[in-house]
Amino acid sequence: MEIKVLHQVMEWNEDVSAQVKKTLEENKVCLVNVMGSPGCGKTSFITELISRLREEFSIGVIEGDIAGQIDAERIAALGIPSVQLNTDGACHIEAMSILHILPQFALGGLDLMLVAYIGNLVCPAEFDIGENFRITILSVPEGDDKVKKYPLMFTDTDCLVLNKCDMLPYFDFDLQAVEADYRAVNPEGPLFQASCRTGEGMEALVGHLKSRIRSELARASEEAEAAGTAEAKAAEKA
């Protein structure tokens, strides 16, 4: 019975995530899901991205946490529209929560929506929230065994960021083992070493993300144009 219920929940979430994608596509907004453990540096990473992306893209942020609004306040202080999503104990975010939050933003004025997902390496990997792509952050202090322990999170990501690399000299962290484990489950996935504190590796990472975001926005524009042409033709025939 549990398997059947879970199956139904997942199917329902997929239906809603499709609605999220449609809404964002119509407004030409790219949604990026930033995932990782508590303390891996998701919000610091997002604030660093904002400083490097805001000249080109208009950005909004959804901060997902069990409770509190510390991170959302930190983002809002940068002059970036931000909404706090508290799950009140739930370990993951469902697409319906994102769908309900979207009207809080002026989507027509945004290019990029960043979601700081609840700190968790287990169930979040199973829930599509309507994102265009995922970034998973693994920090050096967490240890080098996480890809082996939580393979689905790293299999289903579009980009792995090894954060806090400035801490490598101080931890017994096997960088080669992490890369080998990642390649075993995600052979084509990009991997970047970076430090939000020192800026190390951020230029290459941001360059990759800019290219991906531009591509997603261009695709949305093309599909919107094609839909408009199809509607115009249908109206002519009518």
C-alpha atoms as a printed R data frame, in Angstrom:
    type eleno elety resid chain resno       x      y       z
1   ATOM     1    CA   MET     A     1   0.000  0.000   0.000
2   ATOM     2    CA   GLU     A     2   2.825  2.411   0.819
3   ATOM     3    CA   ILE     A     3   4.361  1.884  -2.605
4   ATOM     4    CA   LYS     A     4   1.037  2.602  -4.266
5   ATOM     5    CA   VAL     A     5   0.526  5.826  -2.279
6   ATOM     6    CA   LEU     A     6   4.052  7.014  -3.043
7   ATOM     7    CA   HIS     A     7   3.521  6.261  -6.708
8   ATOM     8    CA   GLN     A     8   0.352  8.368  -6.730
9   ATOM     9    CA   VAL     A     9   2.061 11.265  -4.946
10  ATOM    10    CA   MET     A    10   4.920 11.245  -7.418
11  ATOM    11    CA   GLU     A    11   2.554 11.185 -10.402
12  ATOM    12    CA   TRP     A    12   0.599 14.093  -8.934
13  ATOM    13    CA   ASN     A    13   3.803 16.043  -8.374
14  ATOM    14    CA   GLU     A    14   4.852 15.449 -11.984
15  ATOM    15    CA   ASP     A    15   1.535 16.824 -13.228
16  ATOM    16    CA   VAL     A    16   1.939 19.976 -11.128
17  ATOM    17    CA   SER     A    17   5.601 20.398 -12.090
18  ATOM    18    CA   ALA     A    18   4.442 20.462 -15.711
19  ATOM    19    CA   GLN     A    19   2.138 23.373 -14.802
20  ATOM    20    CA   VAL     A    20   5.043 25.193 -13.150
21  ATOM    21    CA   LYS     A    21   7.169 24.699 -16.252
22  ATOM    22    CA   LYS     A    22   4.380 25.968 -18.497
23  ATOM    23    CA   THR     A    23   3.861 29.091 -16.373
24  ATOM    24    CA   LEU     A    24   7.563 29.888 -16.309
25  ATOM    25    CA   GLU     A    25   7.988 29.192 -20.001
26  ATOM    26    CA   GLU     A    26   5.110 31.520 -20.862
27  ATOM    27    CA   ASN     A    27   6.827 34.251 -18.849
28  ATOM    28    CA   LYS     A    28  10.285 33.380 -20.187
29  ATOM    29    CA   VAL     A    29  11.748 32.632 -16.750
30  ATOM    30    CA   CYS     A    30  14.457 30.032 -16.136
31  ATOM    31    CA   LEU     A    31  14.116 28.167 -12.818
32  ATOM    32    CA   VAL     A    32  17.306 26.773 -11.264
33  ATOM    33    CA   ASN     A    33  17.067 24.397  -8.298
34  ATOM    34    CA   VAL     A    34  20.061 24.666  -5.934
35  ATOM    35    CA   MET     A    35  20.306 21.563  -3.740
36  ATOM    36    CA   GLY     A    36  22.607 20.206  -1.050
37  ATOM    37    CA   SER     A    37  23.056 19.410   2.640
38  ATOM    38    CA   PRO     A    38  22.495 21.906   5.461
39  ATOM    39    CA   GLY     A    39  25.572 24.095   5.737
40  ATOM    40    CA   CYS     A    40  26.990 23.243   2.309
41  ATOM    41    CA   GLY     A    41  26.728 26.926   1.340
42  ATOM    42    CA   LYS     A    42  23.572 27.156  -0.774
43  ATOM    43    CA   THR     A    43  22.611 30.674   0.276
44  ATOM    44    CA   SER     A    44  26.204 31.947   0.127
45  ATOM    45    CA   PHE     A    45  26.433 30.404  -3.322
46  ATOM    46    CA   ILE     A    46  23.210 32.111  -4.396
47  ATOM    47    CA   THR     A    47  24.329 35.513  -3.082
48  ATOM    48    CA   GLU     A    48  27.579 35.107  -5.014
49  ATOM    49    CA   LEU     A    49  25.637 34.157  -8.151
50  ATOM    50    CA   ILE     A    50  23.415 37.197  -7.729
51  ATOM    51    CA   SER     A    51  26.417 39.523  -7.622
52  ATOM    52    CA   ARG     A    52  27.792 37.968 -10.815
53  ATOM    53    CA   LEU     A    53  24.531 37.522 -12.765
54  ATOM    54    CA   ARG     A    54  22.376 40.522 -11.871
55  ATOM    55    CA   GLU     A    55  23.816 42.804 -14.556
56  ATOM    56    CA   GLU     A    56  22.540 40.439 -17.253
57  ATOM    57    CA   PHE     A    57  19.517 38.776 -15.654
58  ATOM    58    CA   SER     A    58  16.636 39.953 -13.467
59  ATOM    59    CA   ILE     A    59  16.553 37.527 -10.554
60  ATOM    60    CA   GLY     A    60  14.061 36.254  -7.967
61  ATOM    61    CA   VAL     A    61  14.758 33.796  -5.140
62  ATOM    62    CA   ILE     A    62  12.697 31.217  -3.254
63  ATOM    63    CA   GLU     A    63  14.327 30.171   0.036
64  ATOM    64    CA   GLY     A    64  13.178 26.760   1.231
65  ATOM    65    CA   ASP     A    65  13.657 25.847   4.894
66  ATOM    66    CA   ILE     A    66  11.979 23.849   7.630
67  ATOM    67    CA   ALA     A    67  11.413 27.085   9.593
68  ATOM    68    CA   GLY     A    68  12.606 30.688   9.909
69  ATOM    69    CA   GLN     A    69  13.346 33.384   7.358
70  ATOM    70    CA   ILE     A    70  16.999 34.244   7.960
71  ATOM    71    CA   ASP     A    71  18.132 33.364   4.451
72  ATOM    72    CA   ALA     A    72  15.247 35.149   2.706
73  ATOM    73    CA   GLU     A    73  16.051 38.316   4.676
74  ATOM    74    CA   ARG     A    74  19.668 38.011   3.587
75  ATOM    75    CA   ILE     A    75  18.610 37.843  -0.066
76  ATOM    76    CA   ALA     A    76  16.065 40.657   0.269
77  ATOM    77    CA   ALA     A    77  18.804 42.890   1.703
78  ATOM    78    CA   LEU     A    78  20.486 42.660  -1.716
79  ATOM    79    CA   GLY     A    79  17.418 44.230  -3.337
80  ATOM    80    CA   ILE     A    80  16.344 40.920  -4.860
81  ATOM    81    CA   PRO     A    81  12.680 39.821  -4.659
82  ATOM    82    CA   SER     A    82  12.612 36.890  -2.264
83  ATOM    83    CA   VAL     A    83   9.940 34.607  -0.780
84  ATOM    84    CA   GLN     A    84  10.503 32.295   2.170
85  ATOM    85    CA   LEU     A    85   8.960 28.825   1.839
86  ATOM    86    CA   ASN     A    86   8.727 27.016   5.185
87  ATOM    87    CA   THR     A    87   7.746 23.353   5.080
88  ATOM    88    CA   ASP     A    88   7.050 23.072   8.827
89  ATOM    89    CA   GLY     A    89   8.873 19.768   9.142
90  ATOM    90    CA   ALA     A    90   8.540 18.289   5.651
91  ATOM    91    CA   CYS     A    91  11.856 17.117   4.229
92  ATOM    92    CA   HIS     A    92  11.194 18.170   0.642
93  ATOM    93    CA   ILE     A    93   9.451 20.780  -1.518
94  ATOM    94    CA   GLU     A    94   6.658 19.741  -3.857
95  ATOM    95    CA   ALA     A    95   5.838 21.421  -7.149
96  ATOM    96    CA   MET     A    96   2.478 22.605  -5.774
97  ATOM    97    CA   SER     A    97   4.304 24.844  -3.275
98  ATOM    98    CA   ILE     A    98   6.255 26.451  -6.107
99  ATOM    99    CA   LEU     A    99   3.071 26.883  -8.147
100 ATOM   100    CA   HIS     A   100   1.424 28.698  -5.223
101 ATOM   101    CA   ILE     A   101   4.447 30.963  -4.700
102 ATOM   102    CA   LEU     A   102   4.909 32.089  -8.314
103 ATOM   103    CA   PRO     A   103   2.097 34.716  -8.155
104 ATOM   104    CA   GLN     A   104   4.096 36.461  -5.406
105 ATOM   105    CA   PHE     A   105   6.612 37.476  -8.077
106 ATOM   106    CA   ALA     A   106   6.213 39.816 -11.038
107 ATOM   107    CA   LEU     A   107   7.233 37.040 -13.425
108 ATOM   108    CA   GLY     A   108   7.073 39.290 -16.471
109 ATOM   109    CA   GLY     A   109   9.997 41.247 -15.070
110 ATOM   110    CA   LEU     A   110  12.191 38.254 -14.242
111 ATOM   111    CA   ASP     A   111  14.632 36.169 -16.251
112 ATOM   112    CA   LEU     A   112  15.912 33.839 -13.565
113 ATOM   113    CA   MET     A   113  14.387 32.203 -10.487
114 ATOM   114    CA   LEU     A   114  16.755 30.546  -8.011
115 ATOM   115    CA   VAL     A   115  15.406 28.062  -5.469
116 ATOM   116    CA   ALA     A   116  17.484 27.323  -2.376
117 ATOM   117    CA   TYR     A   117  16.154 23.868  -1.604
118 ATOM   118    CA   ILE     A   118  15.824 22.474   1.929
119 ATOM   119    CA   GLY     A   119  19.100 20.970   3.124
120 ATOM   120    CA   ASN     A   120  18.734 17.255   2.395
121 ATOM   121    CA   LEU     A   121  20.471 14.705   0.156
122 ATOM   122    CA   VAL     A   122  17.727 12.066   0.213
123 ATOM   123    CA   CYS     A   123  14.110 12.661  -0.842
124 ATOM   124    CA   PRO     A   124  14.544 16.023  -2.659
125 ATOM   125    CA   ALA     A   125  16.213 14.179  -5.529
126 ATOM   126    CA   GLU     A   126  12.893 12.461  -6.305
127 ATOM   127    CA   PHE     A   127  10.754 15.602  -6.607
128 ATOM   128    CA   ASP     A   128  10.721 17.680  -9.799
129 ATOM   129    CA   ILE     A   129   9.628 21.214  -8.872
130 ATOM   130    CA   GLY     A   130   9.444 22.469 -12.446
131 ATOM   131    CA   GLU     A   131  13.088 23.476 -12.696
132 ATOM   132    CA   ASN     A   132  14.938 23.938 -15.964
133 ATOM   133    CA   PHE     A   133  18.014 22.431 -14.387
134 ATOM   134    CA   ARG     A   134  19.537 21.429 -11.048
135 ATOM   135    CA   ILE     A   135  22.749 22.360  -9.295
136 ATOM   136    CA   THR     A   136  23.960 20.165  -6.445
137 ATOM   137    CA   ILE     A   137  26.452 21.564  -3.962
138 ATOM   138    CA   LEU     A   138  28.828 19.334  -2.006
139 ATOM   139    CA   SER     A   139  31.142 21.075   0.450
140 ATOM   140    CA   VAL     A   140  34.561 19.832   1.495
141 ATOM   141    CA   PRO     A   141  33.742 19.708   5.256
142 ATOM   142    CA   GLU     A   142  30.889 17.246   4.553
143 ATOM   143    CA   GLY     A   143  33.335 14.507   3.597
144 ATOM   144    CA   ASP     A   144  34.176 12.659   0.400
145 ATOM   145    CA   ASP     A   145  31.704  9.762   0.798
146 ATOM   146    CA   LYS     A   146  28.457 11.567  -0.035
147 ATOM   147    CA   VAL     A   147  28.207 10.617  -3.717
148 ATOM   148    CA   LYS     A   148  28.453  6.944  -2.782
149 ATOM   149    CA   LYS     A   149  25.960  7.269   0.066
150 ATOM   150    CA   TYR     A   150  23.362  9.349  -1.803
151 ATOM   151    CA   PRO     A   151  23.813  8.441  -5.489
152 ATOM   152    CA   LEU     A   152  20.386  9.579  -6.738
153 ATOM   153    CA   MET     A   153  21.032 13.210  -5.772
154 ATOM   154    CA   PHE     A   154  24.188 13.219  -7.883
155 ATOM   155    CA   THR     A   155  22.770 11.101 -10.704
156 ATOM   156    CA   ASP     A   156  19.877 13.488 -11.319
157 ATOM   157    CA   THR     A   157  21.821 16.736 -11.104
158 ATOM   158    CA   ASP     A   158  22.865 18.830 -14.096
159 ATOM   159    CA   CYS     A   159  25.923 20.283 -12.401
160 ATOM   160    CA   LEU     A   160  27.971 19.418  -9.316
161 ATOM   161    CA   VAL     A   161  29.697 22.225  -7.431
162 ATOM   162    CA   LEU     A   162  32.385 21.199  -4.962
163 ATOM   163    CA   ASN     A   163  32.194 24.177  -2.607
164 ATOM   164    CA   LYS     A   164  34.564 25.444   0.107
165 ATOM   165    CA   CYS     A   165  37.582 24.219  -1.837
166 ATOM   166    CA   ASP     A   166  39.700 26.694   0.099
167 ATOM   167    CA   MET     A   167  39.285 24.211   2.977
168 ATOM   168    CA   LEU     A   168  40.927 21.303   1.131
169 ATOM   169    CA   PRO     A   169  44.299 21.712   2.904
170 ATOM   170    CA   TYR     A   170  42.596 21.292   6.275
171 ATOM   171    CA   PHE     A   171  40.454 18.206   5.642
172 ATOM   172    CA   ASP     A   172  41.196 14.603   4.748
173 ATOM   173    CA   PHE     A   173  39.158 14.860   1.551
174 ATOM   174    CA   ASP     A   174  39.828 12.615  -1.448
175 ATOM   175    CA   LEU     A   175  39.033 14.826  -4.423
176 ATOM   176    CA   GLN     A   176  39.838 12.138  -6.991
177 ATOM   177    CA   ALA     A   177  37.530  9.645  -5.272
178 ATOM   178    CA   VAL     A   178  34.634 12.119  -5.344
179 ATOM   179    CA   GLU     A   179  35.159 12.797  -9.021
180 ATOM   180    CA   ALA     A   180  35.352  9.063  -9.789
181 ATOM   181    CA   ASP     A   181  32.162  8.384  -7.814
182 ATOM   182    CA   TYR     A   182  30.400 11.224  -9.621
183 ATOM   183    CA   ARG     A   183  31.506 10.007 -13.043
184 ATOM   184    CA   ALA     A   184  30.233  6.529 -12.180
185 ATOM   185    CA   VAL     A   185  26.660  7.829 -11.747
186 ATOM   186    CA   ASN     A   186  26.714 10.933 -13.957
187 ATOM   187    CA   PRO     A   187  29.377 10.544 -16.664
188 ATOM   188    CA   GLU     A   188  28.526 13.720 -18.592
189 ATOM   189    CA   GLY     A   189  27.688 15.994 -15.649
190 ATOM   190    CA   PRO     A   190  29.871 19.114 -15.271
191 ATOM   191    CA   LEU     A   191  31.896 19.381 -12.056
192 ATOM   192    CA   PHE     A   192  33.311 22.639 -10.739
193 ATOM   193    CA   GLN     A   193  35.608 23.278  -7.793
194 ATOM   194    CA   ALA     A   194  34.815 26.602  -6.176
195 ATOM   195    CA   SER     A   195  34.863 28.715  -3.053
196 ATOM   196    CA   CYS     A   196  32.212 31.344  -2.418
197 ATOM   197    CA   ARG     A   197  34.463 32.882   0.248
198 ATOM   198    CA   THR     A   198  37.561 33.390  -1.899
199 ATOM   199    CA   GLY     A   199  35.935 33.419  -5.355
200 ATOM   200    CA   GLU     A   200  38.132 30.533  -6.485
201 ATOM   201    CA   GLY     A   201  36.628 28.745  -9.489
202 ATOM   202    CA   MET     A   202  33.565 30.983  -9.631
203 ATOM   203    CA   GLU     A   203  34.396 32.583 -12.973
204 ATOM   204    CA   ALA     A   204  34.371 29.265 -14.858
205 ATOM   205    CA   LEU     A   205  31.247 28.102 -13.037
206 ATOM   206    CA   VAL     A   206  29.342 31.323 -13.701
207 ATOM   207    CA   GLY     A   207  30.381 31.219 -17.353
208 ATOM   208    CA   HIS     A   208  28.861 27.744 -17.638
209 ATOM   209    CA   LEU     A   209  25.658 28.812 -15.884
210 ATOM   210    CA   LYS     A   210  25.266 31.939 -18.016
211 ATOM   211    CA   SER     A   211  25.472 29.826 -21.154
212 ATOM   212    CA   ARG     A   212  22.895 27.365 -19.813
213 ATOM   213    CA   ILE     A   213  20.497 30.120 -18.696
214 ATOM   214    CA   ARG     A   214  20.754 31.936 -22.027
215 ATOM   215    CA   SER     A   215  20.007 28.683 -23.825
216 ATOM   216    CA   GLU     A   216  16.918 28.006 -21.697
217 ATOM   217    CA   LEU     A   217  15.600 31.553 -22.190
218 ATOM   218    CA   ALA     A   218  16.197 31.388 -25.935
219 ATOM   219    CA   ARG     A   219  14.330 28.090 -26.130
220 ATOM   220    CA   ALA     A   220  11.384 29.567 -24.190
221 ATOM   221    CA   SER     A   221  11.266 32.544 -26.562
222 ATOM   222    CA   GLU     A   222  11.308 30.292 -29.611
223 ATOM   223    CA   GLU     A   223   8.510 28.128 -28.247
224 ATOM   224    CA   ALA     A   224   6.430 31.183 -27.318
225 ATOM   225    CA   GLU     A   225   6.906 32.563 -30.830
226 ATOM   226    CA   ALA     A   226   5.927 29.224 -32.372
227 ATOM   227    CA   ALA     A   227   2.825 29.048 -30.156
228 ATOM   228    CA   GLY     A   228   1.859 32.584 -31.182
229 ATOM   229    CA   THR     A   229   2.239 31.720 -34.860
230 ATOM   230    CA   ALA     A   230   0.099 28.593 -34.424
231 ATOM   231    CA   GLU     A   231  -2.627 30.605 -32.683
232 ATOM   232    CA   ALA     A   232  -2.589 33.245 -35.412
233 ATOM   233    CA   LYS     A   233  -2.978 30.583 -38.110
234 ATOM   234    CA   ALA     A   234  -5.818 28.946 -36.214
235 ATOM   235    CA   ALA     A   235  -7.555 32.322 -35.903
236 ATOM   236    CA   GLU     A   236  -7.213 32.935 -39.653
237 ATOM   237    CA   LYS     A   237  -8.800 29.578 -40.440
238 ATOM   238    CA   ALA     A   238 -11.658 30.279 -38.054
